[in-house]
């Protein structure tokens, strides 16, 4: 008998799915560079699906499908690949599988927060998470971000201010994008992760409840320079307070919406139950494709190719920036991820309503205005002179031309 949250597949159901796979008009990327831009092209995915389609043992297929419960991967391909993450947590833990890491961020926020609560975020931070916080009626406090992670003195200052005002019981979590951050591309050092956890622990006695650290590691595997940085799970006390959010979408293919969490109890059980109210489980077919890619080594080979491609495209963008941007625009060489954060002089506004942004649009150039990446924090003035530039999706030709056009606007 299947559990209440488990689905058993029949051979007829498997054959129906495979017939659709055979008939699907898989796209093939017109250019190699575009084919690798955000994952893989259709021909490559079809080669994975061929494992299912041709000469397969149907009874074994059904058994293999039924091996994956809807909510969590058992110890197997997923856990073997991410053994380093589970090991950082201090031992073997089951992964909570979600519909992309974005769903996990929503689940964790819903599990931990009530309307009117306070979440601490990097300043700037991932603007989509700000939308999650807003949808839950939360207040955000920004903590200054430096190239190696949070400004720890400012984090302590914010916590102390909240304690003095009696607001610390409303603080529930600190949200960090710790690897090649969206939007800045910065990576948080392990020392800063450990220090931030220590500060949160110190202020728990005033909050009256655990203060969790959500570590959003969506871009961790897209490293193409520098050394690997351990996650906050490996810091003292991290196994009990760090909620680690990872994804297969960024390092594999964005259309494969499968994320995972390494979570302590009781958070894992609570998030699992909330997920049951959302969708009854993550797509089994996508889990099977990933399991096959991991088992055959295709995942690692594909990831290595993505890292090489993104490193090359980052060089194309930064070479163009050096050639065309004015010297008073600040930026840093990326070591991974998908983004370059450009900071113009403060007198130049780059927001969505600015003349600069509208002029760039007229030249068919689009960037993410930096102002969108700052929380609505009344304790500081919101910056409006920055831009998030992405080398992920555009072709090399468009990257070079787009930066050239943007440089012209900057120099006008």
C-alpha angles and dihedrals in degrees: 000000000000118000117252090264098042130089125207117211125214126212090250091056091049091051091051091054093047092049088058090049091052092050097044114115096231111205120231117209113247092219130032092229092053091044091060096037099103105004128307139337127245097261091057093049090048090056088059092048090051086074085068100037108049129055096340129159102242096198090051089047092056091047090049092050091050090052090076115073115207099250110034139024114239119227101295140088097346094046093044092054094046096040089123090060093046089046090054087059090061100257147357115322130170114249121237104226115211140176092269124320089276090071090050091054089052093047093050093048091049091048096050107032141066126195110284094027122131127240123189116223138177115266100254106024143164102302094211090062088054086059090053090051091048092050089056093049094247131155117230127210117196124223116201115256124218128188091266096043139275122007094245094197089056091047090054091046091053093047092048092048091051090049093052091049092049092242098116094096087064092056110098109165151357115231118207134174095206105180122060088333125228110260106011104035090230122145121214114232119236090241091058092047090054092045092049090051090050091052092049090050091051092054096045091088089061094043093050093221140056117292107214130205115217107206109199103199098172094134099038096111094048092080115137101163137030131025129310113262118212117239124251087257088079094055120099107281092008096121091064101038108029119091103198117204119193136166142204092204100078098045096037114025130321092226090061096081102195123132133168141206134209102206139167123232135294089024094060094054092045093049090047092055093048089050088056088062091050107049115334090244149332119288109282094207092057090050090051093050090052093046089052093047091050095046094050097044091245090121094057093044091049092047091052090052091049091051091052092047094049091046089054094046091048088055091050090053097044093046088054091047091053090049100045113020120090115252092246092067109095123214141146134229109256119235094192144335125062108285149083117196112213121195117197124194110289092247090066113079116209101178124129092264096045124113089236093058093046091049091051090051091053087057090051094251120133128188133164109259108237092226089071089064096060124088120240090257113164093200094075140029113261112245115237106179104080138091136201110219120192128203093181106094107021125088120249090253092053092045093055094043094043093052090047091054092045089050089054090054091047091052095047 
